[in-house]
Amino acid sequence: MSIVTQEQDPLGDLPAAFVGNRVATIQEETASATWRHVPTQSNLADLISRGIDPTTLSNSTLWWNGPQWLSQEPSSWPATEFNAPTENLEIRKAHVALLQPPEDLTERFSKLNKLIRVIAYCKRFINNCRLPKTNRQTTTLSTQDLVQARTCCVKMVQHISYAQEMKDLMEHQELAATSSLKTLHPFIDQEGLLRVGGRLQLSTLPYQAMHQMILPPNHHFTKLVVSAEHARLHHAGPQLLTASLREQFSIPRIRNLVRTTIHQPVTSSRHKQHNSSWASYQHLESNPRGHSSQQESTMLDQSNFDYEQHAAKQ
């Protein structure tokens, strides 16, 4: 096998991306080296690649000592001119796929209602783009739009957090023994949501209570759901909040999440009123004359009004 290389060989139109990467790496690490051609009769690698019996190999001077000219001066080494072709080169297009994790849109929001409304408006915009102008929806969001937007958010979160479980269930395979959802007997409903299985099919509970939607406990969307439910229940206690959440969602380790949400500081209206009063006090301290002038003007107007009423009676 002859090894033919050339110094500063162009890498623009190589036949394969793998070869191009290997050659580029070699040229970067041996930038100062001078490459020359090794003839076939002096290339000891050909002895193995073309096959040779052990007796001939044991007596081969080329195999044990290398070519004879290698021990001489470089000026006496065999020289072979090699001109790389620059025309009619083979060009192949390489398609590169960049694997990038999906972006979690829920991280951009701090309120669940705002997240759902934004998703609902985005879905409406997409639908309106596919319809003629006469059939486009321009009214306010309906309850159905908000429910569909929430379903879209739940599906997105489930595909991010439970990708392997979703894949196994779609392929009608059993979940791995190490899966955290193994004991829930999950299934995928007609809308593509991951729900809890079980033995409550004959109960009188609603469908959402029998088969709750599964949410990951450490996801930002789950925290938004718990915070929104906590605010809707007027900052209820842990038992009521947990029971209300379990009517629709199944969240592993829900008590820890509920406890964390309840212990978060809440900005009350009394606190806002205190801040506004403090701001008014600072304004009065910076401009006391303006406040007194306003009081005097108000008292003067009231006095004039009382005097006019007294004069009219007489």
C-alpha positions in Angstrom: 0.0 0.0 0.0 1.6 3.2 -1.1 1.2 6.3 1.1 1.0 9.4 -1.0 0.6 12.8 0.7 1.4 16.3 -0.3 2.2 19.3 1.8 -0.7 21.9 2.1 -3.1 19.6 0.3 -6.4 21.5 -0.2 -9.3 20.2 1.9 -12.2 22.0 0.2 -13.4 19.2 -2.0 -12.7 15.9 -0.3 -14.7 12.8 -1.2 -15.9 12.2 2.3 -16.3 14.2 5.5 -14.6 11.5 7.6 -11.5 11.5 5.4 -11.4 15.3 5.4 -11.5 15.5 9.2 -8.8 12.9 9.5 -6.5 14.6 7.0 -7.1 18.0 8.6 -6.2 16.7 12.0 -3.0 15.1 10.6 -2.0 18.3 8.9 -2.6 20.4 12.0 -0.5 18.2 14.2 2.3 17.8 11.7 2.3 21.3 10.2 6.1 21.6 10.1 6.7 18.1 8.6 7.6 17.5 5.0 5.7 14.6 3.4 7.2 12.3 0.8 6.1 9.4 -1.3 7.1 5.9 -0.2 7.4 3.5 -3.1 5.6 0.1 -3.0 8.7 -2.0 -3.0 10.0 0.0 0.0 6.8 0.1 2.0 6.9 -2.6 4.7 3.1 -2.2 5.4 2.4 -3.9 2.1 4.0 -7.1 3.4 1.2 -7.6 5.9 -1.7 -6.1 3.9 -0.9 -8.3 0.8 0.0 -11.4 2.8 3.3 -13.1 3.5 4.3 -16.5 5.0 6.0 -16.5 8.4 9.3 -17.9 7.0 9.7 -15.1 4.5 8.7 -12.5 7.1 11.3 -13.7 9.6 14.0 -13.3 7.0 12.8 -10.1 5.6 15.3 -7.2 6.0 12.6 -4.7 5.0 10.3 -5.8 7.8 13.0 -5.8 10.6 15.2 -2.9 9.5 13.0 -0.8 7.2 14.1 0.5 3.7 17.8 0.9 3.2 17.6 4.5 2.0 16.0 5.5 5.3 19.4 5.4 7.0 21.0 7.6 4.4 20.9 11.3 3.9 17.5 12.9 3.0 19.0 14.1 -0.3 19.4 10.5 -1.4 15.8 9.5 -0.6 13.6 8.5 -3.5 11.7 11.6 -4.9 8.5 11.3 -6.7 6.5 14.2 -8.1 2.8 14.1 -7.3 0.5 16.7 -8.7 -2.9 16.9 -7.1 -5.7 17.3 -9.6 -7.4 20.7 -9.4 -10.1 20.2 -12.0 -13.0 17.8 -12.3 -12.9 17.0 -8.6 -15.7 15.0 -7.0 -18.0 17.1 -4.9 -20.4 15.6 -2.3 -22.8 17.4 -0.1 -22.8 16.4 3.5 -26.0 16.9 5.5 -25.3 17.7 9.2 -28.0 17.3 11.8 -27.7 19.3 15.0 -29.2 17.6 17.9 -30.5 20.3 20.3 -32.7 19.8 23.3 -36.2 21.4 22.9 -36.6 24.8 24.4 -38.8 25.0 27.5 -41.2 27.9 26.9 -42.6 27.7 30.4 -39.4 29.0 31.9 -40.2 32.4 30.5 -43.3 32.9 32.6 -44.0 33.4 36.2 -47.8 33.1 36.1 -49.8 30.2 34.8 -52.7 32.3 33.4 -50.3 34.4 31.3 -48.6 31.3 29.9 -51.9 29.7 28.9 -53.2 32.8 27.3 -50.0 33.3 25.3 -50.1 29.7 24.1 -53.8 30.2 23.2 -53.1 33.3 21.2 -50.2 31.6 19.4 -52.5 28.6 18.5 -55.2 31.0 17.2 -52.6 32.9 15.1 -51.5 29.7 13.5 -55.0 28.6 12.7 -55.9 32.1 11.3 -52.9 31.9 9.0 -54.4 28.8 7.4 -57.9 30.2 7.0 -59.2 33.0 4.7 -59.7 36.4 6.2 -63.5 35.9 6.3 -63.2 32.8 8.6 -60.6 34.1 11.0 -61.3 34.4 14.7 -60.8 37.8 16.2 -63.0 37.5 19.3 -61.8 37.1 22.9 -60.5 33.7 24.0 -63.1 31.2 24.9 -63.0 28.5 27.6 -62.3 25.9 25.0 -59.3 27.8 23.7 -57.8 28.0 27.2 -58.4 24.3 27.9 -56.7 23.4 24.6 -53.8 25.7 25.5 -53.4 24.1 28.9 -53.5 20.6 27.3 -50.7 21.7 24.9 -48.6 22.9 27.8 -49.1 19.6 29.6 -48.1 17.6 26.6 -45.0 19.6 26.0 -43.9 19.2 29.6 -44.6 15.4 29.5 -42.6 14.9 26.3 -39.7 16.8 27.9 -39.7 15.0 31.3 -41.0 11.6 30.4 -39.6 11.1 26.9 -38.6 7.5 27.4 -41.9 6.5 29.1 -43.9 8.1 26.3 -41.8 6.3 23.7 -42.3 2.9 25.4 -46.0 3.4 25.7 -46.4 4.5 22.1 -44.6 1.3 21.0 -46.8 -0.8 23.3 -43.9 -1.8 25.5 -43.7 -2.1 29.2 -42.0 0.6 31.2 -38.5 0.0 32.6 -38.3 -1.2 36.2 -36.3 1.9 37.1 -39.0 4.3 35.9 -40.7 6.5 38.5 -44.0 5.9 36.8 -44.0 2.1 36.9 -46.4 1.9 39.9 -48.9 4.3 38.3 -49.7 2.1 35.3 -49.7 5.1 33.0 -51.3 5.2 29.6 -51.7 7.7 26.7 -55.2 8.9 26.1 -56.7 10.1 22.8 -55.3 13.6 23.2 -51.8 12.3 23.7 -51.7 13.0 27.4 -50.0 10.8 29.9 -52.5 9.8 32.5 -52.6 7.5 35.5 -54.1 4.0 35.1 -55.6 2.0 37.9 -58.8 0.2 39.0 -61.3 3.2 39.2 -63.0 2.6 35.8 -66.2 1.5 37.6 -66.3 4.4 40.0 -68.6 7.4 39.7 -65.7 9.9 39.7 -65.1 12.2 36.7 -62.7 11.0 34.1 -60.1 13.6 35.1 -60.3 12.4 38.7 -60.0 8.8 37.8 -57.1 9.2 35.4 -55.2 12.3 36.4 -52.7 14.0 34.1 -49.1 13.2 35.3 -46.8 16.1 35.9 -43.1 16.0 37.0 -42.6 17.4 40.5 -39.4 19.4 39.6 -40.6 21.1 36.4 -41.3 24.8 36.4 -44.8 24.3 34.8 -45.8 22.2 37.8 -44.8 24.9 40.2 -46.9 27.4 38.2 -49.9 25.0 38.5 -49.5 24.6 42.2 -49.0 28.4 42.7 -52.1 29.2 40.6 -54.2 26.7 42.5 -53.0 28.1 45.8 -54.0 31.6 44.8 -57.4 30.4 43.5 -58.1 28.8 46.8 -57.2 32.1 48.6 -54.0 30.6 50.1 -55.6 27.5 51.6 -53.8 25.0 53.7 -51.8 22.0 52.5 -54.6 19.4 52.8 -57.1 21.4 50.8 -54.5 22.4 48.2 -53.4 18.8 47.8 -56.9 17.5 47.5 -57.8 20.1 44.9 -54.7 19.4 42.8 -55.3 15.6 42.8 -58.7 16.1 41.2 -56.9 16.8 37.9 -53.2 16.1 38.3 -51.0 13.4 39.6 -47.7 14.8 40.9 -45.1 12.6 42.5 -44.0 13.9 45.9 -46.7 16.4 45.8 -46.6 17.2 49.5 -43.1 18.6 49.3 -44.1 20.8 46.5 -47.2 22.0 48.3 -45.3 22.7 51.4 -42.7 24.8 49.5 -45.5 26.8 47.8 -47.3 27.5 51.0 -44.2 28.7 52.8 -43.3 31.2 50.0 -43.8 34.8 51.0 -47.0 36.4 49.6 -47.3 40.1 48.8 -50.6 41.1 50.3 -52.8 44.1 49.6 -51.9 45.4 53.1 -48.3 45.3 52.3 -48.9 47.2 49.0 -51.0 49.8 50.9 -48.2 50.2 53.4 -45.7 50.8 50.7 -48.0 53.4 49.0 -48.5 55.2 52.4 -44.7 55.3 52.9 -44.2 56.7 49.4 -46.8 59.4 50.1 -45.1 60.2 53.4 -41.8 60.6 51.6 -43.4 62.9 49.1 -44.9 65.1 51.8 -41.6 65.3 53.6 -39.9 66.5 50.4 -42.7 69.0 49.7 -44.4 70.0 53.0 -45.6 73.4 51.7 -47.4 71.9 48.8 -49.4 69.7 51.1 -50.3 72.5 53.5 -51.3 74.8 50.7 -53.6 72.1 49.4 -55.1 71.6 52.8 -55.6 75.4 53.2 -57.2 75.6 49.8 -59.6 72.8 50.6 -60.6 74.3 53.9 -61.1 77.7 52.3 -63.4 76.2 49.6 -65.4 74.5 52.4 -65.7 77.7 54.4 -66.9 79.7 51.3 -69.5 77.0 50.6 -70.8 77.1 54.2 -71.0 80.9 54.2 -72.9 80.9 50.9 -75.4 78.4 52.3 -75.9 80.5 55.5 -76.4 83.7 53.5 -79.0 82.1 51.2 -81.1 80.9 54.2 -81.2 84.5 55.6 
